[in-house]
Amino acid sequence: MANETLVTISQRTGFSISTISRVLSGQAERYRISAATVRLIEEEAKRCNYIPNLLAKGLTTRRTNIIGLLIPSVDNPYFANIASVVIRQAKTQGFTTMIVDTMENEKNEQQDVLSLISRKVDGIIIVPCDRDPAFLERISKHNIPIVLIDRYFNATSLPYVCTDNYQGGYEATMHLIGLGHERIACIQGVPYSMPNKERVRGYREALRQNNLEINARISGTDFSVQNGYLETKLLLNGPSIPTAIFTLSNTILLGAVKAIRESGFRIPQDISIISFDNNTYLDYLDPAVTRVSQPTEEIGILAVKILTESIADNKTGDAQILIPPKLIVCNSVSRLAVLEK
């Protein structure tokens, strides 16, 4: 029983039941509970398997018509677009959406999921930042429907709707190779996230098929403007400046463009650039940016459809869908002159 678990934790840690409840519902900061107290309570909760009991408490026979949406960053235009589609589509199905920013943090993500359950949401759509699906899979087994969006895990039972990122990475790199580029640098985002790994895999495969594996240059640690800026600065001050840069998100792209212009290079005359993700503002940059467009609208609509059907059936679905991206060719990539041998 949940009350018995709270009492047990209270007895073993010496903290009050109200303090324990606040910590385990993610409200420690709000009530100014110390980090040391939070750590002790969380360790005891994990040891006595508190999470399943909290899930049982969160179960309800009466629907609230509220779904939770967890995204890694509201600042990222791509995730903002995803959220917009989900909110709009959910509303057509009679659901209100509660949005949470996990800030690309695994601990935040778990606390936020539990917080949403305690608020009795009917289901959850999530862009996961955790490297392990175990926590979310355990949640879904308690009849809390979950749908992964944008990112997924290998060998998971959870349903997901994502872009075919491998295909996008492959086509973008082949486009550059087809225009004569051989020194193609790749600035990645979060290295362990599935979209990033698949885009890098596509990039590597395109190089391999054209005997250019030796030229592979992959750097970067996150999907931020700063990451794009700093990594491009390093590339432009290295011994062998690339003729093209493939940025794995629009935010990385913006940092790269700033660094290129600060360094006195022109796009695409001196350095070509291609990006993953689509946004209308890319058409208004000078030059307009060639990019891999993700099917955001279709992803959001399908994710809501899968979730609402799962809610109606009172179980997590099993659909796992990859949707092909589309290459939008603009003016940020130049054709290199082919030298006669």
VMD Tcl script that draws the C-alpha trace (Angstrom):
set ca {
  {0.00 0.00 0.00}
  {1.22 3.52 -0.80}
  {0.52 4.84 2.77}
  {2.41 1.92 4.29}
  {5.37 2.69 2.01}
  {5.36 6.35 3.05}
  {5.25 5.32 6.70}
  {8.08 2.84 6.16}
  {10.27 5.48 4.53}
  {9.43 7.89 7.33}
  {10.39 5.37 9.98}
  {13.67 4.46 8.31}
  {14.80 7.97 7.37}
  {13.34 9.98 10.24}
  {11.67 12.49 7.92}
  {7.99 13.38 8.05}
  {5.49 11.81 5.68}
  {4.74 15.24 4.17}
  {8.44 15.83 3.44}
  {8.75 12.40 1.83}
  {5.62 12.98 -0.25}
  {6.93 16.32 -1.49}
  {10.29 14.87 -2.48}
  {8.81 11.88 -4.31}
  {6.30 14.04 -6.19}
  {9.09 16.31 -7.46}
  {8.27 19.30 -5.23}
  {11.47 19.38 -3.15}
  {12.73 22.63 -4.67}
  {9.38 24.34 -4.18}
  {9.45 23.54 -0.46}
  {13.21 24.22 -0.15}
  {14.09 20.71 0.90}
  {17.86 20.18 1.01}
  {19.71 18.13 -1.58}
  {21.00 15.78 1.14}
  {17.45 15.08 2.33}
  {16.26 14.50 -1.22}
  {19.08 12.05 -1.85}
  {18.37 10.03 1.31}
  {14.64 9.81 0.63}
  {15.10 8.88 -3.03}
  {17.61 6.16 -2.15}
  {15.21 4.64 0.39}
  {12.27 4.92 -2.03}
  {14.27 3.10 -4.68}
  {15.38 0.44 -2.23}
  {11.82 -0.35 -1.10}
  {10.41 -0.12 -4.63}
  {8.19 2.88 -4.04}
  {7.59 3.71 -7.72}
  {5.14 0.87 -8.50}
  {3.13 1.85 -5.44}
  {2.96 5.45 -6.60}
  {1.80 4.19 -9.99}
  {-0.93 2.16 -8.37}
  {-2.05 5.29 -6.55}
  {-2.07 7.20 -9.82}
  {-4.38 4.74 -11.55}
  {-7.94 5.95 -11.96}
  {-11.14 4.50 -13.31}
  {-12.33 7.97 -14.30}
  {-10.59 9.74 -17.16}
  {-9.43 13.32 -16.90}
  {-9.05 13.93 -20.66}
  {-5.57 15.29 -19.99}
  {-2.39 13.93 -21.57}
  {1.19 14.70 -20.62}
  {3.81 15.79 -23.17}
  {7.47 15.73 -22.12}
  {10.08 17.39 -24.36}
  {13.82 17.98 -23.74}
  {13.84 21.73 -24.49}
  {11.10 24.25 -25.17}
  {13.81 26.56 -26.56}
  {14.47 24.21 -29.47}
  {12.24 25.22 -32.43}
  {11.86 21.61 -33.52}
  {10.41 20.51 -30.18}
  {8.24 23.62 -30.09}
  {6.80 22.57 -33.46}
  {6.23 19.02 -32.21}
  {4.43 20.39 -29.15}
  {2.23 22.63 -31.29}
  {1.10 19.70 -33.45}
  {0.42 17.45 -30.45}
  {-1.57 20.14 -28.62}
  {-3.68 20.90 -31.69}
  {-4.32 17.26 -32.55}
  {-5.08 16.29 -28.95}
  {-7.64 19.09 -28.73}
  {-9.50 17.69 -31.74}
  {-9.80 14.44 -29.77}
  {-11.12 16.23 -26.68}
  {-7.87 16.17 -24.71}
  {-5.96 18.97 -22.99}
  {-2.15 18.73 -23.08}
  {0.09 19.35 -20.08}
  {3.64 20.18 -21.27}
  {6.81 19.57 -19.25}
  {10.39 20.53 -20.16}
  {12.77 17.83 -18.91}
  {15.83 19.96 -19.80}
  {17.51 16.91 -21.37}
  {17.99 15.45 -17.88}
  {17.23 11.80 -17.01}
  {16.45 12.49 -13.35}
  {14.11 15.34 -14.27}
  {12.39 13.07 -16.75}
  {11.60 10.36 -14.21}
  {10.37 12.86 -11.61}
  {8.26 14.65 -14.22}
  {6.65 11.41 -15.39}
  {5.71 10.54 -11.81}
  {4.42 14.07 -11.26}
  {2.16 13.79 -14.31}
  {0.85 10.42 -13.10}
  {0.08 11.91 -9.69}
  {-1.99 14.50 -11.55}
  {-3.88 11.62 -13.13}
  {-3.11 12.22 -16.80}
  {-4.71 9.63 -19.08}
  {-1.52 8.96 -21.03}
  {1.93 10.32 -21.89}
  {3.73 11.31 -25.09}
  {7.45 11.71 -24.49}
  {10.68 12.61 -26.26}
  {12.88 10.47 -23.98}
  {16.29 11.63 -22.82}
  {17.00 8.56 -20.66}
  {19.39 6.02 -22.19}
  {17.47 3.04 -20.78}
  {13.79 2.22 -21.51}
  {13.33 0.23 -18.27}
  {11.67 3.03 -16.30}
  {9.15 3.92 -19.02}
  {8.45 0.26 -19.75}
  {7.71 -0.30 -16.06}
  {5.31 2.67 -16.14}
  {3.46 1.28 -19.18}
  {2.92 -2.07 -17.46}
  {0.74 -0.26 -14.93}
  {-1.73 0.66 -17.67}
  {-0.38 4.17 -18.15}
  {-0.28 4.42 -21.99}
  {3.00 5.85 -23.28}
  {4.06 6.79 -26.80}
  {7.64 7.74 -27.66}
  {8.02 10.54 -30.17}
  {11.14 11.67 -32.11}
  {13.38 9.27 -30.14}
  {13.11 5.58 -29.39}
  {15.10 2.69 -27.94}
  {16.45 -0.44 -29.56}
  {14.56 -3.61 -28.64}
  {11.81 -1.84 -26.72}
  {8.17 -2.86 -26.46}
  {7.05 0.76 -26.26}
  {5.28 2.28 -29.28}
  {7.04 5.11 -31.10}
  {6.67 7.47 -34.05}
  {9.93 8.91 -35.36}
  {11.73 10.14 -38.45}
  {13.87 7.67 -40.36}
  {16.99 9.53 -39.26}
  {19.37 7.08 -40.92}
  {17.82 7.81 -44.30}
  {18.00 11.56 -43.67}
  {21.66 11.44 -42.69}
  {22.48 9.26 -45.68}
  {20.63 11.42 -48.24}
  {22.09 14.67 -46.94}
  {25.63 13.32 -47.16}
  {25.05 11.78 -50.60}
  {23.76 15.16 -51.79}
  {27.04 16.78 -50.75}
  {29.12 13.99 -52.30}
  {27.12 14.24 -55.51}
  {28.14 17.90 -55.76}
  {31.82 17.03 -55.46}
  {32.42 17.39 -51.72}
  {34.81 14.96 -50.07}
  {35.88 16.78 -46.90}
  {32.52 16.78 -45.12}
  {32.44 17.50 -41.39}
  {29.51 16.43 -39.22}
  {28.56 18.40 -36.08}
  {26.35 16.17 -33.95}
  {24.01 16.71 -31.01}
  {23.57 14.47 -27.95}
  {25.76 11.49 -28.97}
  {23.69 8.76 -27.27}
  {20.25 9.89 -28.49}
  {18.76 7.61 -31.11}
  {18.12 10.33 -33.76}
  {21.72 11.50 -33.48}
  {23.17 7.98 -33.67}
  {21.07 7.17 -36.73}
  {21.97 10.41 -38.53}
  {25.64 9.77 -37.88}
  {25.23 6.18 -39.12}
  {23.70 7.49 -42.36}
  {26.54 9.99 -42.75}
  {29.17 7.29 -42.24}
  {27.48 4.88 -44.64}
  {27.36 7.46 -47.43}
  {31.07 8.14 -46.95}
  {31.84 4.42 -46.87}
  {30.00 3.73 -50.11}
  {32.10 6.42 -51.80}
  {35.43 5.35 -50.28}
  {35.59 8.49 -48.17}
  {35.55 6.89 -44.72}
  {39.00 8.26 -43.97}
  {37.54 11.78 -44.25}
  {34.87 11.27 -41.56}
  {34.96 14.06 -38.98}
  {32.35 13.94 -36.23}
  {32.32 16.33 -33.29}
  {29.88 17.94 -30.87}
  {27.99 17.05 -27.71}
  {24.51 18.60 -27.78}
  {21.80 20.19 -29.92}
  {22.67 23.77 -28.99}
  {23.63 26.96 -30.83}
  {26.78 27.18 -28.71}
  {27.82 23.65 -29.70}
  {27.48 24.54 -33.39}
  {29.44 27.74 -32.91}
  {32.35 26.28 -30.94}
  {32.76 23.15 -33.06}
  {32.72 25.18 -36.28}
  {35.34 27.54 -34.86}
  {37.56 24.53 -34.23}
  {36.94 23.11 -37.70}
  {37.85 26.39 -39.36}
  {41.10 26.62 -37.41}
  {42.21 23.07 -38.05}
  {44.82 21.77 -40.48}
  {42.31 20.68 -43.12}
  {39.27 22.93 -43.44}
  {36.18 21.04 -44.68}
  {34.46 22.10 -47.88}
  {31.07 21.27 -46.35}
  {29.53 21.00 -42.89}
  {26.53 18.82 -42.02}
  {24.83 20.09 -38.85}
  {22.48 17.63 -37.17}
  {19.93 20.23 -36.01}
  {18.81 23.76 -36.82}
  {20.11 25.06 -33.52}
  {23.57 23.66 -34.30}
  {23.24 25.23 -37.76}
  {22.69 28.74 -36.38}
  {25.87 28.53 -34.32}
  {27.79 27.20 -37.31}
  {26.59 30.02 -39.59}
  {27.71 32.62 -37.04}
  {31.16 31.04 -36.73}
  {31.61 30.77 -40.49}
  {30.79 34.43 -41.05}
  {32.92 35.61 -38.13}
  {35.85 33.72 -39.63}
  {35.49 35.55 -42.94}
  {34.20 32.62 -44.99}
  {31.26 32.81 -47.36}
  {28.36 30.37 -47.69}
  {28.37 28.52 -50.08}
  {31.31 29.96 -52.04}
  {33.90 28.94 -49.44}
  {32.02 26.45 -47.27}
  {28.77 24.66 -48.01}
  {26.34 23.86 -45.22}
  {23.41 21.49 -44.88}
  {21.22 20.86 -41.87}
  {18.78 18.45 -40.29}
  {15.33 19.84 -39.33}
  {13.10 22.26 -41.18}
  {11.74 25.67 -40.27}
  {10.37 28.50 -42.38}
  {13.05 30.91 -41.12}
  {15.66 28.87 -43.01}
  {14.21 30.22 -46.26}
  {14.90 33.77 -45.05}
  {18.56 33.26 -44.23}
  {21.08 34.38 -46.85}
  {21.50 31.99 -48.52}
  {18.43 29.85 -47.88}
  {19.57 26.62 -46.23}
  {19.43 23.15 -47.76}
  {18.01 20.82 -45.11}
  {16.46 17.49 -44.24}
  {12.83 18.13 -43.34}
  {11.29 15.91 -40.68}
  {7.60 15.01 -41.07}
  {6.65 16.84 -37.86}
  {2.95 17.08 -38.68}
  {2.59 13.38 -39.42}
  {4.64 12.41 -36.36}
  {2.48 14.49 -34.02}
  {-0.82 13.33 -35.50}
  {0.14 9.65 -35.41}
  {1.48 9.87 -31.86}
  {-1.79 11.36 -30.60}
  {-3.81 8.79 -32.53}
  {-1.84 5.88 -31.06}
  {-2.08 7.33 -27.55}
  {-5.81 8.07 -27.63}
  {-6.55 4.60 -28.99}
  {-4.42 3.13 -26.20}
  {-6.33 5.18 -23.63}
  {-9.62 3.91 -25.04}
  {-8.34 0.32 -24.88}
  {-6.76 0.91 -21.45}
  {-3.35 -0.38 -22.53}
  {-0.15 0.75 -24.24}
  {-0.13 0.05 -27.99}
  {2.62 -1.65 -29.97}
  {2.94 0.43 -33.17}
  {6.54 1.33 -34.02}
  {6.72 3.69 -37.00}
  {9.58 5.37 -38.87}
  {8.54 8.04 -41.40}
  {10.88 9.05 -44.27}
  {12.22 12.63 -44.23}
  {12.46 14.91 -47.25}
  {15.53 16.72 -48.60}
  {14.77 20.38 -49.37}
  {17.41 21.77 -51.74}
  {18.14 25.50 -51.47}
  {21.25 27.64 -52.02}
  {23.64 26.83 -49.17}
  {25.53 24.08 -51.02}
  {27.78 24.78 -53.99}
  {29.02 22.39 -56.65}
  {32.77 21.89 -56.51}
  {34.73 21.91 -59.76}
  {35.87 18.43 -60.75}
  {39.61 18.34 -61.38}
  {40.73 16.19 -64.31}
  {43.22 13.53 -63.32}
}
mol new
graphics top color blue
foreach p $ca { graphics top sphere $p radius 0.5 }
foreach p [lrange $ca 0 end-1] q [lrange $ca 1 end] { graphics top cylinder $p $q radius 0.2 }
display resetview
